[in-house]
Amino acid sequence: MSSTQARALEEQYGSGAFQKFPVTLVRGSGALVWDQAGKEYVDCMAGYGVAITGHCNPWVVDAIKEQTEKLITCHGSFYNDARSEFLEKLAKVTPKGLEAALLTNSGTETVEAAIKLARRHTGRRGIVSMKGGFHGKTYGALSATWNKKYREPFGPLVPDFDFAEYGDPRSLESKVSQDTAAVIAEPIQGETGIIIPPPGYFKEVREICDRHGTLLILDEIQSGLGRTGRMWAGEHWGVVPDIMTISKGLGGGVPTGATVTRRDVMDSLKKGEHTSTFGGNPLSCAAASANLDYIVKNRLPEMAEAKGKELKAGLAGIANHHKIVRDARGLGLMRALELRVDVHHVLLDAIDRGVILAYAGRDVIRLLPPIVISVEQMRKTLEVLEETVRLEESRRFGQN
């Protein structure tokens, strides 16, 4: 099937809900993907952070092949060896005390489960989220998501949600009451443009929650699993949540999610109150087990920290040399370049030059490359970014 045919069929039979780039991807390996014509791209979108250990990671591929010949589906009403092995491995890498996991199929589902766990455990209804926060697009997760363009077409949403200013402890204190079940926050806001909080902020958030008997949910869906130079972004500030949501890179590309919490919180759910037909299926669990093995044994958090320093320096150089750039920021391999103009043309120009970039809103270029990206691939990305930013600056201001 040609690229033109593939695009036409998706346009005809797909939902049209996705903003499409003019590329038909058919193959991937590590930090590289190829289109139907055989053109190679450095992928710094990586499924918005999903391919954290690289496309078609050989450890994950081998685990999937082996599991498909044994058992693909097994409902949670039965025990399963692949699931048991994955749960044990996950418990070994999550923060101390968060040893119980409810397995899901996506990030949004992990947030839904976290909200239900918080309400069930505390007997309270209120949820305080953050302005600028993004937690998904199903009704519970959407109710915790700030952006009005996602919320307004689908109201009324789930009641008893409120929003505090991200990074402002006093704003949060004013929102938390005796009926607040949980505070939910991303350690680093991804969708809003890689927004990093003030250094002491999350320690104060933890203290506010403790004073009010409120649970703290950290959404590590995008920032977790080594992405920022620590296994969990919350570790940068020494904060352990009561509930943590994990997905994106967890399954090595296979849809997988986990809501992890303390045993006493998990035991608040009674049998049948929150289950999933596909959650914890053997295929996803085998893939996720192999993926965790790869992350731990190859020390990916340390790798992300080291490579992130070079990426940081390169982005800072671009920011310093081009007035069209407002800011460069991030941690590890979770980075952003904020422009003073719409990034649309920059994204398309980068694709023409063999680099795929993500975005956050209209003016932020987001970089979430696989942690296994090579130094050469990272340097190519920076060279292409430099070229495309310079080209856009020339368009806007007539400079060469």
Residue, then its C-alpha position, 0 to 999 in steps of 0.5 A: m500500500s502506498s503512502t497516498q493510499a494509507r493516508a486516504l484510507e485513514e481520512q475516509y475511515g478514521s475519526g479525524a480527531f488527530q492533528k496529522f503530520p504528512v508522514t506515513l511511518v512504517r518502521g522503527s528502531g531505537a530513536l529512528v523511524w522510517d516512512q514508506a519511501g524509506k526516508e529516515y527520521v530521528d524521532c524526538m516525539a517518540g509517541y509523546g514519550v512512549a518509546i522511552t527505550g527505543h522503537c522495537n526495543p529487542w528485549v521487548v520484541d523478544a518478550i512479546k514473541e515468546q508470550t504470544e506463543k504461550l498466552i495472550t489474554c488472561h482476565g484478572s479473575f485468574y492468576n497469571d505468571a507474566r502478570s505476577e512477574f511484572l507486578e514484582k518488578l514494578a514494586k521494586v522500582t516504585p518509591k518506597g511504600l507504593e507496593a500495590a498496583l492496579l494495572t490498566n491500559s493507558g495513562t488516562e485510565t490510571v488517572e481514573a483509577a487514582i481518582k476513585l481510589a482517593r475518594r474511596h479511601t478518604g470518603r471525601r469528594g473534592i479533588v484539587s488539580m493544577k492550572g496548566g495540568f493535563h491528565g487525560k480526556t475521559y471524563g474523570a481525567l478531563s475534569a482534572t485537566w485545565n485546558k478549556k479547549y478540551r473541557e468546554p465542548f463536553g460539559p458538564l464534567v465530574p463535579d467537585f474539582d478545583f484548580a490551584e496555581y501551579g507552583d504557588p503553595r498559598s494558592l493550593e492551601s486556599k483550595v484544600s478543605q476537609d472534603t478534599a480527597a486528593v491533590i493531583a499534579e504533574p511533577i513537571q507539566g508536560e502538555t503546558g510546555i515542560i513547566i518545572p516548579p520552584p525548588g521547594y514547591f512539592k515539599e510544601v504540597r506534601e506538607i499541605c496534604d499531610r496537614h489536611g489528611t489529603l492524598l497526594i497523587l503524582d502523575e508520572i505518566q510522561s515524566g517517569l521511568g528515567r525520562t528526567g534523569r531520575m527514575w521518577a521526577g518526584e525524586h528531584w524534590g524528595v517527595v513520595p506521593d500516596i498514589m502515582t500514575i504510570s503509563k506511556g513508556l511503561g510497556g515499551g510501546v505496548p498499551t500499559g498503565a499502572t496506578v500504584t499506591r500504598r497497600d491500605v489505599m489499594d485495599s479500600l477498593k472492594k471486589g468488583e468496584h474497579t476492574s478492566t477486561f484487558g488490564g494486566n493482560p499477559l502480553s502487556c505484562a511480558a512487554a513491560s517486564a522486559n522494558l523495566d529490565y532494560i531500564v534498570k540494567n542499562r541505567l537509563p535514568e543516568m543515561a537521560e541525565a548525561k544526555g540531557k546536559e548536552l541537549k540542554a547546552g544545545l538548546a540554550g545555544i539556539a535560544n541565545h542566538h535567535k530572538i525568535v526563541r523565548d526560553a529553553r528549559g527542562l530536565g533530563l530528556m524532557r525538554a522544551l524550546e519556547l518560541r515567540v511565534d507559532v511553531h507549525h512551520v518549524l515542525l514541518d521544516a524539521i520533518d523535511r530535514g529528517v527530524i520529528l519534533a513534538y509540540a505543546g500548544r502553539d508556541v512550544i517545541r517539545l522534545l521527548p526522544p528515546i533515552v537510547i538516542s545516540v549522541e550523533q542523532m541528538r546532534k543532528t536534532l540540534e543542527v536541524l532545530e538551529e536551521t529551522v529556527r533560523l529559517e522561521e526567523s528569516r520568514r518573520f523578520g527578513q534575516n539571513 
